[in-house]
Amino acid sequence: MKRVYLASLGCPKALVDSEIMLGLLKKEGYIPVSHPREADILLVNTCAFIREATEESIETILSLAKGKTKTQLLVVAGCLPQRYGREIEKVMEEVDLWVNLHSLERLPDLLKGMKVSPTTYPFLPHHSLPRQRITPSTWTYLKIAEGCNNRCAYCTIPSIRGALRSRTLEDLVAEAEKLAEDGVVELNLIAQDITRYGEDLGLRHGLLELLDALEKIEGLQWIRLMYAHPAGVTRELAERLGQGKVLPYLEMPIQHIDDKVLESMGRRGGKKAVIEALERLTARGEMFLRTTVMVGFPTEGEKEFQELMDFLGKAPIFRLAAFAYSPEEGTPAAEMDQLPQKERLDRLNQVLALQEELHYARNLELVGRKFPILLEEPGWGRFPGQAPEIDGRVKLQEVERKSLMEALITDADGVDLFAKNLLDPKRLSKYHRKYL
């Protein structure tokens, strides 16, 4: 029986691809192992969205190649071969097999030496594909669409993953039902821009229809929305958050707040869309908003950067992520006059300092409050305002076996919360019962 070692790099969307590849290999008799030396196949699912991700992918490949034995196969899949094709294959002879996004579903056939006919677009997941989950038993991701129709000037995603292709409602519900049967309590919906889900299928309110359908699935308790473009946050969507099983949480990257910068970035709706989305979200009540900003874009001067800093200091943001712009080959922004790297990094450091202060302040605001907690592992869980892997966790004083419980937040630092379990069900409020 053959064994496979997986190194999965990049975002949750790539993680789903990794789980599908593992599922396909397991169906063929492969056993996943936790160390490269135990494996017959070394599988790297790569990211190539920005330069840093590309460098990490190449470093991972070279590290595995260095320790590879003569009997092991080094297989590289995902965005790196999709973006660079023959160019990267020529310079990395250490790799035995390249699998681009068009061919992920045919990985077992490729390992057998079979020729695979090329497809027009990278594959779109479907519920009938086997999926070997890597995430904890209580939560997972549901990729609702592939590709992107937004044409941001700095972004390589449309050129790598193609145009928007939504999965059907029936297909998504079938997979969600299967996941719930396997014990999944929290479903995190992901795509490049979830607000545009269903446009290509002729659905006017695709995301809302999907939420209504998922709401009916027995066993699911939390539904979280991630990767929403501000221009797609309608009043109806904002009002849906926090209702039923849908958590009062949204990941909505704004990238910037200055209109000139947003226009040159190619961000739909500009500053107006950001402000209106925030107004709609805050009008609905308590909201845990995560956002991402980019600093050092070619059209960002000192004035525009200070406008962004002032905005971030006042905006109703619960979690903030930031990165420095890097010019990516093949994008319109790469042809613009670039800011010095030092200036970009200096600005990033200023935002990260603000981020540290903001996260600590937001966490302290939660001390003394009760929240439902989803247990991930003994002694650790998350409350509704924390998405998996990126927003910190809750350290629990007592350990219980059930997946959902209520706890009192007793302390906080800049990353995590600390809590005491509330074991008496009579102390649960109506608000918290609906999430338990």
C-alpha positions, 0 to 999 in steps of 0.5 A: 500500500502506497503512502502520500505526504502532503504539504498544503500551502496558501489559502483555505480555497487551496486547502479544499483542493488539497483535501480533494486530492488526498481523497482521490488518492485514498480511494486508490489505496494511498495512506496519508502520512505525517512525515516525508521520509515515510512517503512514497509520494511527496505532494505539494499543493502550491500558492503563487498569488503573490511573490512571497507565496511563490517563494514559499512554494519554491522553498518547500519544493526544494526542501522536499527535493533535497531529502527525496530518495530515488524511490520517492516521487515529488509531485507539485500541484496547484497555482504555481504550475498553473501560473508559470507552466513550462517556464517553471518546469524547465528550471525545477528538474527535481519535480517528477510530476506537475499537476496544474489546476486543470488536472487536479481531478485526474491526479490518480491517472497522472500518477499511473502515467496516463495522458490527460486531455486538457480542459478549458478551465481549472476544475470545479469541485462537486459533492461526488468527489472524495474529500479527505478532510484535514481540518478538525472534526467540528468545522470545515470549509465549503468552496461555493465557487471558483474563479473571479470576475472582479478585475483588480489591477494588482491581482493574479487570481483571474489569470490563474483560476479563471472566470467565476464558476459557481457550483449549483445549489443542489451540489452544495447542499448535497456536500453540506449534508454529507459534511453534517453527517460526518459531524461538522458543526461549523461551515465556512463558506469561501470563494474569491468573492462570495457575494457574486455567487450564482451570477453565472447561473442566473441567480439574482440572490444566489448567496441568500438562496444558498443560506436559506438552503443550508439553514435547513440542514440538520446538524449544522449550527454555525454558518460563516461567510468569508471573502465578501467584496464591499460592493456586494454587501447589500442591505438584504445580506447585511440583515441576514447576518446573525439570523438563524445559523448564520453568524454575525461575522463577515470577512470583507477585504476593503484594501484601502479607503482613498478613492483615488487609490481604490479607483487605480486598484480597479476596486468596484464601487470605490470608497462609497461602496466601503462606507455603505457596506459598513453602514449596513453591517453596523445597522443590523446590530453587533457585528464581528468584521474582519478586513484586509488592507494593502499599503504601498500601492503605486498611487498611494502617497503619504496623504492617502496612507494617512487617510487609511490610518485615520480610517482604520483607527475609527472603523468598526473593525474587529480583526485587521490584516494587512500586507504590502503591495508587491508588483505581480507580473502580468497585472496592470499595476505592475506597469505603474511607477512603483514606490520604494520597497522600504517605504512600502514596508515602513507603512506596513509596519505602521499598520501592524502596530495599529493592528496589535493595539486594535486586537488587544482593545477589541478582545478586552471589550469582550471580557465579562461577556458570555458567548457560545464556544465551538470546541476544536480540541481539549481546552481550546475553542472559538466564539462566533467572532473568531474564524478558524486559524486567523482570528485567535481562539478561546482557552477554556478552564474546563474541558468538555466533550460536547462540541458547543458550550457557553462560556464567560470570557474572563481575560484576554491578550492581543490574540486569544481569549480566556474563558470559564465554562458555564455548565448550568444550562439554565444560565443560557440566554435565549440569544446564546441558545440559538447558537448551541 
